[in-house]
Amino acid sequence: MFMVIQSNQRSDTAVRISRWLDEAVEDYISDKKIRVAFPSKRNFVDTAVMQLLEEKKVKLESGK
């Protein structure tokens, strides 16, 4: 379950994810070889969501 939180002071949006999913991502990227490709949980989640949306043929526009 995702919960979106917007702040007027930041240019990005914070998204809350379930604790078990957060822990699974942390465990996955804790491997040193994986950490090179995904230096942060945010980077991993951004990449995963973009790939999913591209598979679903959603047009992505950067900079918004």
mmCIF file of the N, C-alpha and C atoms, coordinates in Angstrom:
data_MODEL
# 
_entry.id   MODEL 
# 
loop_
_atom_site.group_PDB 
_atom_site.id 
_atom_site.type_symbol 
_atom_site.label_atom_id 
_atom_site.label_alt_id 
_atom_site.label_comp_id 
_atom_site.label_asym_id 
_atom_site.label_entity_id 
_atom_site.label_seq_id 
_atom_site.pdbx_PDB_ins_code 
_atom_site.Cartn_x 
_atom_site.Cartn_y 
_atom_site.Cartn_z 
_atom_site.occupancy 
_atom_site.B_iso_or_equiv 
_atom_site.pdbx_formal_charge 
_atom_site.auth_seq_id 
_atom_site.auth_comp_id 
_atom_site.auth_asym_id 
_atom_site.auth_atom_id 
_atom_site.pdbx_PDB_model_num 
ATOM 1   N N  . MET A 1 1  ? 0.852  -1.175 0.000   1.00 0.00 ? 1  MET A N  1 
ATOM 2   C CA . MET A 1 1  ? 0.000  0.000  0.000   1.00 0.00 ? 1  MET A CA 1 
ATOM 3   C C  . MET A 1 1  ? 0.893  1.232  0.000   1.00 0.00 ? 1  MET A C  1 
ATOM 4   N N  . PHE A 1 2  ? 0.605  2.177  -0.869  1.00 0.00 ? 2  PHE A N  1 
ATOM 5   C CA . PHE A 1 2  ? 1.382  3.393  -0.980  1.00 0.00 ? 2  PHE A CA 1 
ATOM 6   C C  . PHE A 1 2  ? 0.595  4.573  -0.434  1.00 0.00 ? 2  PHE A C  1 
ATOM 7   N N  . MET A 1 3  ? 1.301  5.508  0.175   1.00 0.00 ? 3  MET A N  1 
ATOM 8   C CA . MET A 1 3  ? 0.693  6.734  0.648   1.00 0.00 ? 3  MET A CA 1 
ATOM 9   C C  . MET A 1 3  ? 1.573  7.882  0.179   1.00 0.00 ? 3  MET A C  1 
ATOM 10  N N  . VAL A 1 4  ? 1.016  8.833  -0.546  1.00 0.00 ? 4  VAL A N  1 
ATOM 11  C CA . VAL A 1 4  ? 1.791  9.939  -1.092  1.00 0.00 ? 4  VAL A CA 1 
ATOM 12  C C  . VAL A 1 4  ? 1.705  11.128 -0.143  1.00 0.00 ? 4  VAL A C  1 
ATOM 13  N N  . ILE A 1 5  ? 2.871  11.724 0.113   1.00 0.00 ? 5  ILE A N  1 
ATOM 14  C CA . ILE A 1 5  ? 2.949  12.900 0.977   1.00 0.00 ? 5  ILE A CA 1 
ATOM 15  C C  . ILE A 1 5  ? 3.628  14.006 0.183   1.00 0.00 ? 5  ILE A C  1 
ATOM 16  N N  . GLN A 1 6  ? 2.976  15.151 0.037   1.00 0.00 ? 6  GLN A N  1 
ATOM 17  C CA . GLN A 1 6  ? 3.580  16.257 -0.682  1.00 0.00 ? 6  GLN A CA 1 
ATOM 18  C C  . GLN A 1 6  ? 3.975  17.346 0.290   1.00 0.00 ? 6  GLN A C  1 
ATOM 19  N N  . SER A 1 7  ? 5.085  17.973 -0.020  1.00 0.00 ? 7  SER A N  1 
ATOM 20  C CA . SER A 1 7  ? 5.569  19.071 0.799   1.00 0.00 ? 7  SER A CA 1 
ATOM 21  C C  . SER A 1 7  ? 5.854  20.264 -0.093  1.00 0.00 ? 7  SER A C  1 
ATOM 22  N N  . ASN A 1 8  ? 5.476  21.433 0.336   1.00 0.00 ? 8  ASN A N  1 
ATOM 23  C CA . ASN A 1 8  ? 5.733  22.643 -0.436  1.00 0.00 ? 8  ASN A CA 1 
ATOM 24  C C  . ASN A 1 8  ? 7.204  23.034 -0.414  1.00 0.00 ? 8  ASN A C  1 
ATOM 25  N N  . GLN A 1 9  ? 7.976  22.477 0.509   1.00 0.00 ? 9  GLN A N  1 
ATOM 26  C CA . GLN A 1 9  ? 9.377  22.835 0.649   1.00 0.00 ? 9  GLN A CA 1 
ATOM 27  C C  . GLN A 1 9  ? 10.290 21.954 -0.194  1.00 0.00 ? 9  GLN A C  1 
ATOM 28  N N  . ARG A 1 10 ? 9.809  20.855 -0.750  1.00 0.00 ? 10 ARG A N  1 
ATOM 29  C CA . ARG A 1 10 ? 10.635 19.940 -1.532  1.00 0.00 ? 10 ARG A CA 1 
ATOM 30  C C  . ARG A 1 10 ? 10.118 19.870 -2.954  1.00 0.00 ? 10 ARG A C  1 
ATOM 31  N N  . SER A 1 11 ? 11.041 19.574 -3.865  1.00 0.00 ? 11 SER A N  1 
ATOM 32  C CA . SER A 1 11 ? 10.637 19.464 -5.262  1.00 0.00 ? 11 SER A CA 1 
ATOM 33  C C  . SER A 1 11 ? 10.224 18.039 -5.629  1.00 0.00 ? 11 SER A C  1 
ATOM 34  N N  . ASP A 1 12 ? 10.418 17.085 -4.721  1.00 0.00 ? 12 ASP A N  1 
ATOM 35  C CA . ASP A 1 12 ? 10.022 15.712 -4.986  1.00 0.00 ? 12 ASP A CA 1 
ATOM 36  C C  . ASP A 1 12 ? 8.846  15.327 -4.096  1.00 0.00 ? 12 ASP A C  1 
ATOM 37  N N  . THR A 1 13 ? 8.377  14.115 -4.250  1.00 0.00 ? 13 THR A N  1 
ATOM 38  C CA . THR A 1 13 ? 7.248  13.623 -3.482  1.00 0.00 ? 13 THR A CA 1 
ATOM 39  C C  . THR A 1 13 ? 7.688  12.404 -2.690  1.00 0.00 ? 13 THR A C  1 
ATOM 40  N N  . ALA A 1 14 ? 7.355  12.369 -1.425  1.00 0.00 ? 14 ALA A N  1 
ATOM 41  C CA . ALA A 1 14 ? 7.660  11.209 -0.587  1.00 0.00 ? 14 ALA A CA 1 
ATOM 42  C C  . ALA A 1 14 ? 6.518  10.213 -0.698  1.00 0.00 ? 14 ALA A C  1 
ATOM 43  N N  . VAL A 1 15 ? 6.876  8.947  -0.832  1.00 0.00 ? 15 VAL A N  1 
ATOM 44  C CA . VAL A 1 15 ? 5.886  7.883  -0.912  1.00 0.00 ? 15 VAL A CA 1 
ATOM 45  C C  . VAL A 1 15 ? 6.196  6.880  0.178   1.00 0.00 ? 15 VAL A C  1 
ATOM 46  N N  . ARG A 1 16 ? 5.217  6.568  0.979   1.00 0.00 ? 16 ARG A N  1 
ATOM 47  C CA . ARG A 1 16 ? 5.409  5.587  2.048   1.00 0.00 ? 16 ARG A CA 1 
ATOM 48  C C  . ARG A 1 16 ? 5.046  4.214  1.527   1.00 0.00 ? 16 ARG A C  1 
ATOM 49  N N  . ILE A 1 17 ? 5.870  3.227  1.857   1.00 0.00 ? 17 ILE A N  1 
ATOM 50  C CA . ILE A 1 17 ? 5.593  1.856  1.467   1.00 0.00 ? 17 ILE A CA 1 
ATOM 51  C C  . ILE A 1 17 ? 5.498  0.995  2.722   1.00 0.00 ? 17 ILE A C  1 
ATOM 52  N N  . SER A 1 18 ? 4.944  -0.173 2.574   1.00 0.00 ? 18 SER A N  1 
ATOM 53  C CA . SER A 1 18 ? 4.806  -1.089 3.703   1.00 0.00 ? 18 SER A CA 1 
ATOM 54  C C  . SER A 1 18 ? 6.181  -1.432 4.274   1.00 0.00 ? 18 SER A C  1 
ATOM 55  N N  . ARG A 1 19 ? 6.236  -1.611 5.573   1.00 0.00 ? 19 ARG A N  1 
ATOM 56  C CA . ARG A 1 19 ? 7.503  -1.896 6.247   1.00 0.00 ? 19 ARG A CA 1 
ATOM 57  C C  . ARG A 1 19 ? 8.163  -3.153 5.692   1.00 0.00 ? 19 ARG A C  1 
ATOM 58  N N  . TRP A 1 20 ? 7.384  -4.207 5.434   1.00 0.00 ? 20 TRP A N  1 
ATOM 59  C CA . TRP A 1 20 ? 7.971  -5.446 4.943   1.00 0.00 ? 20 TRP A CA 1 
ATOM 60  C C  . TRP A 1 20 ? 8.594  -5.259 3.570   1.00 0.00 ? 20 TRP A C  1 
ATOM 61  N N  . LEU A 1 21 ? 7.980  -4.398 2.725   1.00 0.00 ? 21 LEU A N  1 
ATOM 62  C CA . LEU A 1 21 ? 8.523  -4.126 1.406   1.00 0.00 ? 21 LEU A CA 1 
ATOM 63  C C  . LEU A 1 21 ? 9.786  -3.282 1.514   1.00 0.00 ? 21 LEU A C  1 
ATOM 64  N N  . ASP A 1 22 ? 9.772  -2.317 2.393   1.00 0.00 ? 22 ASP A N  1 
ATOM 65  C CA . ASP A 1 22 ? 10.943 -1.485 2.642   1.00 0.00 ? 22 ASP A CA 1 
ATOM 66  C C  . ASP A 1 22 ? 12.122 -2.356 3.093   1.00 0.00 ? 22 ASP A C  1 
ATOM 67  N N  . GLU A 1 23 ? 11.847 -3.292 3.990   1.00 0.00 ? 23 GLU A N  1 
ATOM 68  C CA . GLU A 1 23 ? 12.906 -4.180 4.480   1.00 0.00 ? 23 GLU A CA 1 
ATOM 69  C C  . GLU A 1 23 ? 13.411 -5.107 3.377   1.00 0.00 ? 23 GLU A C  1 
ATOM 70  N N  . ALA A 1 24 ? 12.519 -5.577 2.515   1.00 0.00 ? 24 ALA A N  1 
ATOM 71  C CA . ALA A 1 24 ? 12.924 -6.445 1.406   1.00 0.00 ? 24 ALA A CA 1 
ATOM 72  C C  . ALA A 1 24 ? 13.823 -5.686 0.429   1.00 0.00 ? 24 ALA A C  1 
ATOM 73  N N  . VAL A 1 25 ? 13.481 -4.445 0.134   1.00 0.00 ? 25 VAL A N  1 
ATOM 74  C CA . VAL A 1 25 ? 14.315 -3.627 -0.752  1.00 0.00 ? 25 VAL A CA 1 
ATOM 75  C C  . VAL A 1 25 ? 15.677 -3.395 -0.104  1.00 0.00 ? 25 VAL A C  1 
ATOM 76  N N  . GLU A 1 26 ? 15.682 -3.044 1.162   1.00 0.00 ? 26 GLU A N  1 
ATOM 77  C CA . GLU A 1 26 ? 16.940 -2.809 1.883   1.00 0.00 ? 26 GLU A CA 1 
ATOM 78  C C  . GLU A 1 26 ? 17.815 -4.058 1.870   1.00 0.00 ? 26 GLU A C  1 
ATOM 79  N N  . ASP A 1 27 ? 17.217 -5.218 2.105   1.00 0.00 ? 27 ASP A N  1 
ATOM 80  C CA . ASP A 1 27 ? 17.981 -6.467 2.073   1.00 0.00 ? 27 ASP A CA 1 
ATOM 81  C C  . ASP A 1 27 ? 18.565 -6.707 0.681   1.00 0.00 ? 27 ASP A C  1 
ATOM 82  N N  . TYR A 1 28 ? 17.772 -6.453 -0.353  1.00 0.00 ? 28 TYR A N  1 
ATOM 83  C CA . TYR A 1 28 ? 18.218 -6.688 -1.718  1.00 0.00 ? 28 TYR A CA 1 
ATOM 84  C C  . TYR A 1 28 ? 19.388 -5.781 -2.094  1.00 0.00 ? 28 TYR A C  1 
ATOM 85  N N  . ILE A 1 29 ? 19.283 -4.487 -1.798  1.00 0.00 ? 29 ILE A N  1 
ATOM 86  C CA . ILE A 1 29 ? 20.345 -3.565 -2.203  1.00 0.00 ? 29 ILE A CA 1 
ATOM 87  C C  . ILE A 1 29 ? 21.516 -3.544 -1.239  1.00 0.00 ? 29 ILE A C  1 
ATOM 88  N N  . SER A 1 30 ? 21.454 -4.305 -0.163  1.00 0.00 ? 30 SER A N  1 
ATOM 89  C CA . SER A 1 30 ? 22.581 -4.342 0.769   1.00 0.00 ? 30 SER A CA 1 
ATOM 90  C C  . SER A 1 30 ? 23.766 -5.131 0.201   1.00 0.00 ? 30 SER A C  1 
ATOM 91  N N  . ASP A 1 31 ? 23.509 -5.981 -0.800  1.00 0.00 ? 31 ASP A N  1 
ATOM 92  C CA . ASP A 1 31 ? 24.585 -6.704 -1.482  1.00 0.00 ? 31 ASP A CA 1 
ATOM 93  C C  . ASP A 1 31 ? 25.458 -5.685 -2.212  1.00 0.00 ? 31 ASP A C  1 
ATOM 94  N N  . LYS A 1 32 ? 26.775 -5.784 -2.035  1.00 0.00 ? 32 LYS A N  1 
ATOM 95  C CA . LYS A 1 32 ? 27.686 -4.782 -2.607  1.00 0.00 ? 32 LYS A CA 1 
ATOM 96  C C  . LYS A 1 32 ? 27.585 -4.689 -4.131  1.00 0.00 ? 32 LYS A C  1 
ATOM 97  N N  . LYS A 1 33 ? 27.372 -5.806 -4.810  1.00 0.00 ? 33 LYS A N  1 
ATOM 98  C CA . LYS A 1 33 ? 27.255 -5.786 -6.276  1.00 0.00 ? 33 LYS A CA 1 
ATOM 99  C C  . LYS A 1 33 ? 25.971 -5.082 -6.710  1.00 0.00 ? 33 LYS A C  1 
ATOM 100 N N  . ILE A 1 34 ? 24.902 -5.294 -5.984  1.00 0.00 ? 34 ILE A N  1 
ATOM 101 C CA . ILE A 1 34 ? 23.624 -4.644 -6.296  1.00 0.00 ? 34 ILE A CA 1 
ATOM 102 C C  . ILE A 1 34 ? 23.696 -3.163 -5.948  1.00 0.00 ? 34 ILE A C  1 
ATOM 103 N N  . ARG A 1 35 ? 24.393 -2.825 -4.861  1.00 0.00 ? 35 ARG A N  1 
ATOM 104 C CA . ARG A 1 35 ? 24.501 -1.442 -4.390  1.00 0.00 ? 35 ARG A CA 1 
ATOM 105 C C  . ARG A 1 35 ? 25.140 -0.538 -5.444  1.00 0.00 ? 35 ARG A C  1 
ATOM 106 N N  . VAL A 1 36 ? 26.005 -1.097 -6.293  1.00 0.00 ? 36 VAL A N  1 
ATOM 107 C CA . VAL A 1 36 ? 26.612 -0.306 -7.368  1.00 0.00 ? 36 VAL A CA 1 
ATOM 108 C C  . VAL A 1 36 ? 25.538 0.160  -8.349  1.00 0.00 ? 36 VAL A C  1 
ATOM 109 N N  . ALA A 1 37 ? 24.629 -0.735 -8.697  1.00 0.00 ? 37 ALA A N  1 
ATOM 110 C CA . ALA A 1 37 ? 23.560 -0.388 -9.633  1.00 0.00 ? 37 ALA A CA 1 
ATOM 111 C C  . ALA A 1 37 ? 22.478 0.463  -8.977  1.00 0.00 ? 37 ALA A C  1 
ATOM 112 N N  . PHE A 1 38 ? 22.210 0.205  -7.704  1.00 0.00 ? 38 PHE A N  1 
ATOM 113 C CA . PHE A 1 38 ? 21.158 0.914  -6.972  1.00 0.00 ? 38 PHE A CA 1 
ATOM 114 C C  . PHE A 1 38 ? 21.745 1.450  -5.665  1.00 0.00 ? 38 PHE A C  1 
ATOM 115 N N  . PRO A 1 39 ? 22.318 2.663  -5.694  1.00 0.00 ? 39 PRO A N  1 
ATOM 116 C CA . PRO A 1 39 ? 22.984 3.200  -4.504  1.00 0.00 ? 39 PRO A CA 1 
ATOM 117 C C  . PRO A 1 39 ? 22.042 3.576  -3.352  1.00 0.00 ? 39 PRO A C  1 
ATOM 118 N N  . SER A 1 40 ? 20.743 3.637  -3.633  1.00 0.00 ? 40 SER A N  1 
ATOM 119 C CA . SER A 1 40 ? 19.792 3.993  -2.578  1.00 0.00 ? 40 SER A CA 1 
ATOM 120 C C  . SER A 1 40 ? 18.462 3.300  -2.829  1.00 0.00 ? 40 SER A C  1 
ATOM 121 N N  . LYS A 1 41 ? 17.646 3.227  -1.783  1.00 0.00 ? 41 LYS A N  1 
ATOM 122 C CA . LYS A 1 41 ? 16.306 2.669  -1.943  1.00 0.00 ? 41 LYS A CA 1 
ATOM 123 C C  . LYS A 1 41 ? 15.504 3.519  -2.921  1.00 0.00 ? 41 LYS A C  1 
ATOM 124 N N  . ARG A 1 42 ? 15.671 4.818  -2.841  1.00 0.00 ? 42 ARG A N  1 
ATOM 125 C CA . ARG A 1 42 ? 14.939 5.710  -3.745  1.00 0.00 ? 42 ARG A CA 1 
ATOM 126 C C  . ARG A 1 42 ? 15.293 5.403  -5.197  1.00 0.00 ? 42 ARG A C  1 
ATOM 127 N N  . ASN A 1 43 ? 16.587 5.236  -5.478  1.00 0.00 ? 43 ASN A N  1 
ATOM 128 C CA . ASN A 1 43 ? 17.024 4.917  -6.828  1.00 0.00 ? 43 ASN A CA 1 
ATOM 129 C C  . ASN A 1 43 ? 16.429 3.597  -7.295  1.00 0.00 ? 43 ASN A C  1 
ATOM 130 N N  . PHE A 1 44 ? 16.421 2.599  -6.432  1.00 0.00 ? 44 PHE A N  1 
ATOM 131 C CA . PHE A 1 44 ? 15.851 1.297  -6.771  1.00 0.00 ? 44 PHE A CA 1 
ATOM 132 C C  . PHE A 1 44 ? 14.361 1.419  -7.080  1.00 0.00 ? 44 PHE A C  1 
ATOM 133 N N  . VAL A 1 45 ? 13.627 2.083  -6.213  1.00 0.00 ? 45 VAL A N  1 
ATOM 134 C CA . VAL A 1 45 ? 12.172 2.216  -6.390  1.00 0.00 ? 45 VAL A CA 1 
ATOM 135 C C  . VAL A 1 45 ? 11.856 3.031  -7.643  1.00 0.00 ? 45 VAL A C  1 
ATOM 136 N N  . ASP A 1 46 ? 12.567 4.138  -7.869  1.00 0.00 ? 46 ASP A N  1 
ATOM 137 C CA . ASP A 1 46 ? 12.353 4.935  -9.079  1.00 0.00 ? 46 ASP A CA 1 
ATOM 138 C C  . ASP A 1 46 ? 12.549 4.086  -10.332 1.00 0.00 ? 46 ASP A C  1 
ATOM 139 N N  . THR A 1 47 ? 13.635 3.319  -10.361 1.00 0.00 ? 47 THR A N  1 
ATOM 140 C CA . THR A 1 47 ? 13.940 2.478  -11.511 1.00 0.00 ? 47 THR A CA 1 
ATOM 141 C C  . THR A 1 47 ? 12.870 1.400  -11.715 1.00 0.00 ? 47 THR A C  1 
ATOM 142 N N  . ALA A 1 48 ? 12.472 0.750  -10.623 1.00 0.00 ? 48 ALA A N  1 
ATOM 143 C CA . ALA A 1 48 ? 11.469 -0.317 -10.715 1.00 0.00 ? 48 ALA A CA 1 
ATOM 144 C C  . ALA A 1 48 ? 10.125 0.217  -11.200 1.00 0.00 ? 48 ALA A C  1 
ATOM 145 N N  . VAL A 1 49 ? 9.712  1.350  -10.688 1.00 0.00 ? 49 VAL A N  1 
ATOM 146 C CA . VAL A 1 49 ? 8.423  1.929  -11.083 1.00 0.00 ? 49 VAL A CA 1 
ATOM 147 C C  . VAL A 1 49 ? 8.473  2.395  -12.539 1.00 0.00 ? 49 VAL A C  1 
ATOM 148 N N  . MET A 1 50 ? 9.588  3.015  -12.954 1.00 0.00 ? 50 MET A N  1 
ATOM 149 C CA . MET A 1 50 ? 9.711  3.442  -14.349 1.00 0.00 ? 50 MET A CA 1 
ATOM 150 C C  . MET A 1 50 ? 9.647  2.243  -15.290 1.00 0.00 ? 50 MET A C  1 
ATOM 151 N N  . GLN A 1 51 ? 10.326 1.155  -14.946 1.00 0.00 ? 51 GLN A N  1 
ATOM 152 C CA . GLN A 1 51 ? 10.290 -0.045 -15.785 1.00 0.00 ? 51 GLN A CA 1 
ATOM 153 C C  . GLN A 1 51 ? 8.877  -0.611 -15.879 1.00 0.00 ? 51 GLN A C  1 
ATOM 154 N N  . LEU A 1 52 ? 8.174  -0.657 -14.761 1.00 0.00 ? 52 LEU A N  1 
ATOM 155 C CA . LEU A 1 52 ? 6.800  -1.155 -14.764 1.00 0.00 ? 52 LEU A CA 1 
ATOM 156 C C  . LEU A 1 52 ? 5.909  -0.293 -15.649 1.00 0.00 ? 52 LEU A C  1 
ATOM 157 N N  . LEU A 1 53 ? 6.016  1.015  -15.516 1.00 0.00 ? 53 LEU A N  1 
ATOM 158 C CA . LEU A 1 53 ? 5.192  1.918  -16.307 1.00 0.00 ? 53 LEU A CA 1 
ATOM 159 C C  . LEU A 1 53 ? 5.522  1.825  -17.801 1.00 0.00 ? 53 LEU A C  1 
ATOM 160 N N  . GLU A 1 54 ? 6.806  1.679  -18.124 1.00 0.00 ? 54 GLU A N  1 
ATOM 161 C CA . GLU A 1 54 ? 7.188  1.515  -19.525 1.00 0.00 ? 54 GLU A CA 1 
ATOM 162 C C  . GLU A 1 54 ? 6.618  0.220  -20.100 1.00 0.00 ? 54 GLU A C  1 
ATOM 163 N N  . GLU A 1 55 ? 6.631  -0.857 -19.311 1.00 0.00 ? 55 GLU A N  1 
ATOM 164 C CA . GLU A 1 55 ? 6.037  -2.124 -19.749 1.00 0.00 ? 55 GLU A CA 1 
ATOM 165 C C  . GLU A 1 55 ? 4.539  -1.970 -20.012 1.00 0.00 ? 55 GLU A C  1 
ATOM 166 N N  . LYS A 1 56 ? 3.907  -1.109 -19.235 1.00 0.00 ? 56 LYS A N  1 
ATOM 167 C CA . LYS A 1 56 ? 2.462  -0.865 -19.375 1.00 0.00 ? 56 LYS A CA 1 
ATOM 168 C C  . LYS A 1 56 ? 2.172  0.201  -20.428 1.00 0.00 ? 56 LYS A C  1 
ATOM 169 N N  . LYS A 1 57 ? 3.218  0.631  -21.146 1.00 0.00 ? 57 LYS A N  1 
ATOM 170 C CA . LYS A 1 57 ? 3.104  1.627  -22.235 1.00 0.00 ? 57 LYS A CA 1 
ATOM 171 C C  . LYS A 1 57 ? 2.626  2.998  -21.748 1.00 0.00 ? 57 LYS A C  1 
ATOM 172 N N  . VAL A 1 58 ? 2.997  3.343  -20.528 1.00 0.00 ? 58 VAL A N  1 
ATOM 173 C CA . VAL A 1 58 ? 2.674  4.671  -19.998 1.00 0.00 ? 58 VAL A CA 1 
ATOM 174 C C  . VAL A 1 58 ? 3.750  5.638  -20.453 1.00 0.00 ? 58 VAL A C  1 
ATOM 175 N N  . LYS A 1 59 ? 3.354  6.748  -21.031 1.00 0.00 ? 59 LYS A N  1 
ATOM 176 C CA . LYS A 1 59 ? 4.314  7.751  -21.494 1.00 0.00 ? 59 LYS A CA 1 
ATOM 177 C C  . LYS A 1 59 ? 4.852  8.516  -20.284 1.00 0.00 ? 59 LYS A C  1 
ATOM 178 N N  . LEU A 1 60 ? 6.156  8.465  -20.108 1.00 0.00 ? 60 LEU A N  1 
ATOM 179 C CA . LEU A 1 60 ? 6.795  9.145  -18.987 1.00 0.00 ? 60 LEU A CA 1 
ATOM 180 C C  . LEU A 1 60 ? 7.415  10.442 -19.453 1.00 0.00 ? 60 LEU A C  1 
ATOM 181 N N  . GLU A 1 61 ? 7.181  11.498 -18.705 1.00 0.00 ? 61 GLU A N  1 
ATOM 182 C CA . GLU A 1 61 ? 7.784  12.792 -18.990 1.00 0.00 ? 61 GLU A CA 1 
ATOM 183 C C  . GLU A 1 61 ? 8.609  13.188 -17.789 1.00 0.00 ? 61 GLU A C  1 
ATOM 184 N N  . SER A 1 62 ? 9.886  13.468 -17.998 1.00 0.00 ? 62 SER A N  1 
ATOM 185 C CA . SER A 1 62 ? 10.751 13.872 -16.884 1.00 0.00 ? 62 SER A CA 1 
ATOM 186 C C  . SER A 1 62 ? 10.647 15.367 -16.661 1.00 0.00 ? 62 SER A C  1 
ATOM 187 N N  . GLY A 1 63 ? 11.042 15.780 -15.460 1.00 0.00 ? 63 GLY A N  1 
ATOM 188 C CA . GLY A 1 63 ? 11.085 17.205 -15.151 1.00 0.00 ? 63 GLY A CA 1 
ATOM 189 C C  . GLY A 1 63 ? 9.789  17.796 -14.664 1.00 0.00 ? 63 GLY A C  1 
ATOM 190 N N  . LYS A 1 64 ? 8.781  16.971 -14.408 1.00 0.00 ? 64 LYS A N  1 
ATOM 191 C CA . LYS A 1 64 ? 7.517  17.513 -13.907 1.00 0.00 ? 64 LYS A CA 1 
ATOM 192 C C  . LYS A 1 64 ? 7.448  17.393 -12.422 1.00 0.00 ? 64 LYS A C  1 
# 
